[in-house]
Amino acid sequence: MDRAAWALREPLIAGDKTPHQVTIDVSRPLEGKPTPLWWAAFLVSLATLAVGIAAITYQIRVGIGTWGLNRTIGWSFDITNFVFWVGIGHAGTLISAILFLLRQKWRTSVNRAAEAMTLFAVMCAGIFPVIHMGRPWLAFWVFPYPNFRGPLWVNFRSPLLWDVFAISTYFIISAVFWYVGLIPDLATLRDRFKSGVKQRFYSFFSLGWNGSLTVWNRYEAVYLILAAALATPLVLSVHSIVSFDFATSVIPGWHTTVFPPYFVAGAIFSGMSMVVTLMIIARQTMRLEDYLTHRHFDIMTKMILATSWMVAIAYATEFFIALYSGNEYERFVFLNRALGPMAWSYWIMVSCNILVPQIFWFRRLRRTLPVVFVATIFINVGMWFERFVIITTSLHRDFLPSSWASYAPTKIELATFAGSFGLFFTCFLLFCRFLPVIAMAEVKGVLGSHLKPRPVPVTDEPILEAAAARSANAGLDEAVIGGPDAVLLDLSPEETST
Amino acid sequence: MSDRQQVSIYPGEEEVLGAVVELRSAGFRILEVFAPYAVHGLERAAGLRRSRIGFVTVTAATIGSLAFYFFQDWVSAISWPVNIGGKPYSSAPAWIPVVFETGVLAAGLATVLALFVRSRLYPGKRARLIDPRITDDRFAVVLEIPDSGFDAATARKICARHGAESVEEGAAPEVGKKPQRPTTTSVEVRR
């Protein structure tokens, strides 16, 4: 990269777009007929969903005896899938809320799709505990409502009930946040389409939005409140509460205080990987190269690398505390995880979650999308196995050796899991077809951000000196044009190496 | 107030920002600005105050949390006390996760509802656009034309200097039918 580009920073959106061009580019996939590639993907997803629906119908008819669970292993595949999907659902709100709070402008290209991903992932997650209840038609019993059985209430001391509240709140708030973000874009589409069903649809849901600054002023305040005050603590609370399902029990391997931060870090790690996977697909199939640039993938893979280390520290802490605790059951569970009959799953987890992300230390690999794509899929496999290891290996060796058992999923369980992917991708493809994948109104606001002078803090001597030294070297007034290269999480200066 | 307005259209955020600042300092009264996206600083430049919608959030969060704190207490200690593992009937620490979630839920829904009600946004509402390109890339500034003393030449000059593509004066198109009813187009921009 030459000096001028370094001085001006790499633009967030490539191709010198005007706001009008953004409207055209983002609306294009919604206007024409779907491509053959879209149809192929959609039909495959729909077929997978159909397999899942068939499997679910069968297991509800026959009962969950069709699963591979036994008296020792009462939770396995289903709860693994539940935690896996909830975890994936976390990056959406992370990207939209926490990165908004940190003023990460690059999020604007990614947040819409990531929020949609959150909604669909939480829907997938919900399937498993509802079926596990055994009588899913009575699933509404989890809510405290006045009834003719006493009234008999739910047990508010149970972490499983906290989960009900956490997941439903998370779903509702994510949906609201997503919809509020969509309103200005729906208005843009309403005014672009002249007639037809789609126009009426956009018109109905854009709530008569007319771009008035008075409303924008309130809208911005609401968006900040939703992001900063509500969604950010919410996203941290949800996976903490999911981890309480395990941490508040007395099962060795589950009974540990590191679980809430460990689960949150893992959720962000897996969610970020899933976002990258989906964004690469969207970029290639919908011609969004200018909006999802290499810089976006560079930053996201750095976040994956960082969260990978958080997860690694959690693995190490857990293991160390188990060995150090002096509790022979804890010690046994962890040695059994790494060396016992299910050690293969433990080592898949370690290699996918700790070894694979280390390739992201290299800038060239961070920007080679096929490599990134494959790596993120490995990470999601690894994160699925993390939940499997936590749940199944902790259960399959009981306190009584006479209860020791093993576990293998049945075809019904595998079909249900596949079906959840079918649901996820069906929803995602419909979303790509009918709603703007890129948040137009937000992208338009950051188009020229790399050209604007950044305010240089006057009191901060070292930064000014460094900037002055840099500008002396480059022969350009970088202190004004580029400013101290101080975007959070994007700390590496785009050096002159490549 | 007069039902005559001047509408100027701008191609970009720098242009509209400059025009708004100068028009206001020249003493013109801006009724409303229309923008395709949120421009940093434009609200303050146009004289809008910070939204007070945060009070709705705080109130709803408080109500949602407290209501569920007492509901859980009532359910577990009064309505049907069940001895669960010898724990106290009123086990406050165990109520906290649900109290937090219901607080967030109430706050989120109330805040968005407040936005919709206050801005009169509802499903199926017909959008009254000052220009169809507003939701794409154009900006519009609406000036009030008082019954007397409107210096149209100066206003036009300022608009043109900041790159206005068109400047029109006329009867307020948005509020023409019901001039007595306040709408988003005609009021609420306070000096």
Interface residues (C-beta under 8 A of the other chain):
Chain A: T18 P19 H20 T23 P144 G150 P151 L152 W153 V154 N155 F156 R157 P159 L161 W162 F165 A166 T169 I172 I173 V176 F177 V180 I183 P184 A187 T188 R190 D191 R192 S203 F204 F205 S206 L207 G208 W209 N210 G211 S212 L213 T214 V215 W216 N217 R218 Y219 E220 A221 V222 I225 L226 A229 L230 P233 L234 S237 I241 F244 M440 A441 E442 K444 G445
Chain B: G12 E32 V33 F34 A35 P36 Y37 A38 V39 H40 L42 E43 A46 L48 R50 S51 I53 G54 T57 F71 Q72 V75 S76 S79 W80 V82 I84 K87 S91 A94 W95 P97 V98 F100 E101 T102 V104 L105 A107 G108 L109 T111 V112 A114 L115 F116 R118 S119 R120 L121 Y122 P123 G124 K125 R126 A127 R128 L129 I130 P132 R133 I134 T135 D136 D137 T184 T185 E188 V189
